[in-house]
Amino acid sequence: MIQRKRPINAKSIRLANHRANKQVETMRRRLAEFDQHETGKDGYCKFCSFIKPDPIGGAALTQVECGLCETVVTSPTTAANILCKTCAETNQLCQRCGADLDLTNRQTVYPFQKDASNGG
């Protein structure tokens, strides 16, 4: 792939500065809200809620099977959640990435692990 030349001038520099500063402002706002966040309220861990809230995906209606059950999760982009809402809530896991909502390694078993040991 060949991209066309992007001329650099005073206007392009101002625009690049503006875009970068907007991203910095957004990140500062997200980090300020990070510790105030009520974990799991939106079904996502803090990382997915604040650090990477808008995953990049292709514009294609996507269906993927939940990582814990056979429910099909539908997404308007290819950046689909990996868990259905029910499994995520039951196990206190992030719908998007599958991490623990508190981002901690539990010492106790998750509900899905109990079901697996009972043959379910």
N, C-alpha and C positions, 0 to 999 in steps of 0.2 A: 504494500500500500504506500502510496506517495501522498503526502499532505502538501497543500499549497503553502507558500511562504506567508508568514504573518508579519506584516511590517510593524516595527517598533517605533513609536513616536510619543510625544508628550501625552496625547489623548489615550493611547493604548496603555501607557504606564499608569495614568490616573485611574483608568477602568480596572486594571489588574490590582492596584492598591485598594480600590473600593471593594472589589469582590473578596480579596483576602481579609480585609478588615471586617467585613460582614461575617465571614466564616469564624474569625476570632471572637467577635461579639456573641455569635450563636454558641460557640463552645464554652465561653465564659458563663453564659446564662445557664446552659445545661449543667455545667459543673457546680454552679451555685445552687441549683435545684436538686442536685444528686443526693445529698444527705437528707434533704427534706422529703424525698420520695417515699411514699408508703408502698413498700415492697409488695409486688403481686397485684396491686389494685387494678392495673390494666392488663394483667396476664403476662407481663414481660419482666425480665430481670432488669436491674439498674443499667447494665451495659447496653442492652437492647433499647431501653427507654430513653437514655440520655446520650450515651457515647456514639451509638450507631443506630439512631431511630428510624432512618429511612434506607433500608437495604436496597441495593441496586439490583434490579432484575429486568429481564426482557418483558416487553409488552405482549404477553400471551397468557390467556386463561390457563392456569395450571392446576392440576389435581395430583395430590400426593397422599399416600397412605400414612396415617399417623404412625409414629415410631413405636407406639406401645399397643395399639389395638388395630382393628381393620377399618376404622372410620376413614373416609376419604375427606381430606382437607382441600378446599378450593381457594385459590388465590387469583387476583386479577393480574399478577405478575409471576415471573419464574422464581421470585424470592419468596416462596411459600413457607408458612410456618411448618415446623416438623412434628408438632404435636397438636392433637385436637384440643379444644377448650376443656372438655370433660377430663381427659387424662392429665392435662397440665394442672388443672385446679386440684384434682384428687391427689396428685403427687407433689404439689407445690413446686412445679417446674415451669420454666419459661416456654411459652408456646413457640417462640421464634427459634431459639438456639438449643433448648433442652437443658440448660444449666439450672441448678437449684436457684429458686427465687432470691434467696439470701446470698447467693454466690459463695456458699460454704460447703465443705465436704461433711456430710452428716455421718454421725457414728451409728445411727439407727438405720434400719432398712426402710426403703420407700414402700408405699402400698403396692406398687406393681411387683416388687420383689417378693412380698408376702404371697401374692396371688400365684406367682411363678413356682414357689416352693410347694404350693398346694395343688399343682398341676394345672393352674388356670392362667 
